[in-house]
Amino acid sequence: MDAMKLITHDATAHRLSWRGACDAILAGHRRPRAEIGDTFLGPSDATLLSRAAYIPDLGYGVKSVSVVAGNAARGLPTVQGAMLVFAPGDGALSAVIESRLVTEFKTAADSVLGAELLARPDSRTLLVVGAGTVARSLVRAYSAIFPGLERIAVWARDADKARAFAEPFRDEGLPVEPAPDLAAAAAEADIVSTATMTRTPILRGDWIRPGTHVDLIGAFKADMREADDALIAGGRLFVDSRETTLHHIGELMIPLASGALREADVRADLYDLAAGAEGRTSPRDITVFKNGGGAHLDLMIAGYIASVA
């Protein structure tokens, strides 16, 4: 039996690539559909989230993290935890991976793969809504997979935070700049990627011009959403997984309950797209992708991480 690997973020992140992460997720979606199960425990502002998955030939994985909103004010990480990976054959514990390494590469790669399949190839302007940890990963991931980007705008409720966020990227030569007005920035973007903790819509459909790709990440619970009904119902809607989004995340649950959206309006998920399902049909399509971040994605990325570590 191979020795169990203990894999930390700081010792391993520099060995990974965004191309490798996206390829791992695409390859994972060409395997049989995963078995998954999630549990949420605790209050809405301090939740223990555990996500488990099984994929034939990849094995089993369980990622458990605490999500404590008040930690930011304490100078502590909002999300903390670890992932256990078990071998497919004998079920042996093969790796323990620091959760932030898995989540960092899983979350952004999921979204950027969705954009690679759905956004216009000639996209030049990216708007990132939010200025936290996920937003930093998005800037790097989109820059790697869309090297033709000429401008990356970042908007946050706190304008000073957006300015501070952009400065280190400019020092690295990436074209990142703060956006003072969200509506104006959204109207100019080819790709809009939202990574916020809002519980009410922050992005409006009437701001989005034809041809734009919208990447929705932040909402992960039943009472959370980032896009309004006009955007969710008005574009060509895709998800990373029907199973982890339709009846679990407010982004879709709320408009489904009100009648603004039907399940049939979700045109495909990543399994369908990996098998050749139709995505964008015209340069003028507005494509909307909901990143649900399920446990199957964690397992796909964990397999990639373990192969490199």
Summary of the structure (lengths in Angstrom):
residues: 309
radius of gyration: 18.4
end to end distance: 17.5
largest distance: 57.2
contacts: 1081
relative contact order: 0.17
helix: 39%
strand: 25%
